[in-house]
Structures are given as structure tokens and as C-alpha cells.
Amino acid sequence: MAEQCARLWIAGAPHQIILVGRNFARAEVVAADLRVRSPVTNVECIEVDFCSPEKIQHLADRIFSGGAVDLVLIAHGVLPDQQQCQIDLNACGEALDINGISPVLFAEAFAGHMEKNNSGTIAVISSVAGDRGRRSNYVYGAAKGMVTRYVQGLQHRLSGTGVRAVLIKPGPTDTPMTLHLKQQGARLAPVQRVAADIVKGIAAGRLVIYVPAKWALIMNVVRHMPKVLFDRLNI
Ligand SMILES: NC(=O)c1ccc[n+]([C@@H]2O[C@H](COP(=O)([O-])OP(=O)(O)OC[C@H]3O[C@@H](n4cnc5c(N)ncnc54)[C@H](OP(=O)(O)O)[C@@H]3O)[C@@H](O)[C@H]2O)c1
């Protein structure tokens, strides 16, 4: 999703982009593609440990020492095997760390700098899975629920300032993360469409973006469904 968003951003105008990934070589592949698409755009890659609070803080400090940042998109995550998380607490802990704690640490590190500058946007990708726990993916859902609550709180903290926190909640989308679901015949939204909605929503100043938009309605129903009915659903 982040790569598709970056493609849209650089198509509009030249940008200065910093790709932060766990693997420099993999980030460089994405960077090379972006440089070909927009030779006037400057793309730099940084490798970091996504679960180290110290390294995340150091990264944010280093990036801001080079000047203010207009927009941060926090877009990492994995879809863990729910059954595995139930029998292996290491798998459960890792899923909670990378999908929940890590995005919060990144947002917090960048929020501090943006607040000092009184400008900037922090967009965080959560998920519709965080809106209500379901038996098929509640460990992932719990981590995303944490991200959702965190961004709500951050929005409250930043209200009245020049900094904006944006909460993005995609429904099932066709990306490498969901390849196995696609192979099982799941219906997934095209990532290009989801990225276009994210880019448009951020530009329009929206604070909560369900993508595709129909998920706002669907999750409203799911959130309010009585437990007696909800328990009968195999979701
Ligand atoms: N696809 C969906 O249906 C869907 C729905 C709702 C929300 N989301 C959320 O959307 C965001 C983007 O996901 P996507 O769908 O675009 O999937 P994706 O293409 O697989 O991207 C996920 C990214 O997370 C990175 N990542 C995974 N584990 C990591 C770790 N331990 N340390 C550092 N980076 C790690 C991956 O890095 P590598 O390239 O190094 O593997 C990859 O860049 C995620 O937050 C995801 O939870 C996705």
C-alpha cells in the first residue's frame, strides 16, 4: 500500500522521500522503481529495527535533523496465523509487537518532532480488523485496535495544533500480505484503488479514512451487532 501511495505522490510533483524498512536491499528495490518513475524525486532508504524504541527514536531524530517532514505514512504489518498465535505465545507476542506496539512507537517518535514544529501529518494504517474482535483474527485485530485507540488519543492531543494524525482503516486488500487469502479465493480490493483513496483522503484533510469507503458502513453494522447474532457468524 505504501509503495502504491508513493507512486501517486511522486506522479503529482517532485518529492523528497525516505523509505524506512527492515531490509535496506528490499527498500532499495522500491526506491529504484520510484526513481525511474520520477527522476526529479529524491529517494533515500534507511534500515532500522522496527521493534527497538531507541532505534526508532534515533531514526526520527536523524530524519528531522535534516529538516521538517510534511508527511509520515506508517504502513508496516503482518497478518499472523491466528491458530498459531493461540498455541505459540512467541508468535502471539511478535504479532502484537509488529502490528501494535511498533506503529505506535513510530508515530510517537514523529509526533514529538512535528509538535515542536507545529506542522506535519502522521498517517497510520490500522485495519477494519481493529474495530471488533473476531475469532478468525483477533490477535491481529487486538494489535490494530490498539493502533486505532492510540491514533484517536493522538488526534485528541494534537487538536488545535498544526499537526494532524490520520487513521486509515483498509478492508481486505490485494497486497503481498494477503496473497494466501487471494489463493483461497478471497475477494480483495485492488491496492491501486485503496492507495488512491488513502492519498485523496489525506489530501482532503480527513482524520479517519475507511478504504474502500463501504467498510465504514459494514464495520458500523459489525460493531453494533448484538453478541447473540455475532457469535453465529463464522468470521
Ligand atoms: N492487505 C490488507 O488486506 C490489509 C487490510 C487492512 C490493513 N492492512 C495493513 O496495511 C498495512 C500495509 O500492509 P500491506 O497490505 O501493504 O502489506 P505488505 O505489502 O505485505 O506490506 C507490509 C510491509 O510491512 C513490512 N513488515 C512486515 N513485517 C515487518 C517487520 N517485522 N519489521 C519491519 N517491517 C515489516 C514489510 O516489509 P518487507 O517488505 O521487508 O517484508 C512490508 O513492507 C499494514 O499495516 C497492514 O496491517 C492491510
The ligand as an ORCA input file, in Angstrom:
! r2SCAN-3c Opt
* xyz 0 1
  N      -3.698     -6.035      2.817
  C      -4.766     -5.979      3.594
  O      -5.792     -6.647      3.382
  C      -4.776     -5.043      4.778
  C      -6.005     -4.748      5.380
  C      -6.022     -3.886      6.461
  C      -4.849     -3.316      6.905
  N      -3.663     -3.637      6.313
  C      -2.462     -3.008      6.836
  O      -1.908     -2.225      5.802
  C      -0.522     -2.030      6.061
  C       0.251     -2.306      4.793
  O       0.189     -3.691      4.516
  P       0.124     -4.229      3.011
  O      -1.218     -4.795      2.837
  O       0.620     -3.185      2.088
  O       1.106     -5.460      3.085
  P       2.588     -5.662      2.513
  O       2.670     -5.275      1.097
  O       2.967     -7.044      2.920
  O       3.421     -4.599      3.347
  C       3.713     -4.812      4.683
  C       5.009     -4.115      4.994
  O       5.314     -4.365      6.374
  C       6.682     -4.672      6.459
  N       6.944     -5.561      7.588
  C       6.354     -6.728      7.886
  N       6.901     -7.259      8.990
  C       7.865     -6.406      9.385
  C       8.803     -6.395     10.470
  N       8.855     -7.390     11.353
  N       9.661     -5.346     10.571
  C       9.616     -4.351      9.672
  N       8.756     -4.290      8.632
  C       7.897     -5.316      8.492
  C       7.020     -5.397      5.170
  O       8.399     -5.279      4.958
  P       9.191     -6.247      3.963
  O       8.983     -5.659      2.613
  O      10.588     -6.130      4.454
  O       8.593     -7.611      4.095
  C       6.184     -4.609      4.164
  O       6.905     -3.503      3.697
  C      -0.171     -2.937      7.242
  O      -0.205     -2.175      8.427
  C      -1.329     -3.908      7.250
  O      -1.537     -4.462      8.537
  C      -3.597     -4.474      5.252
*
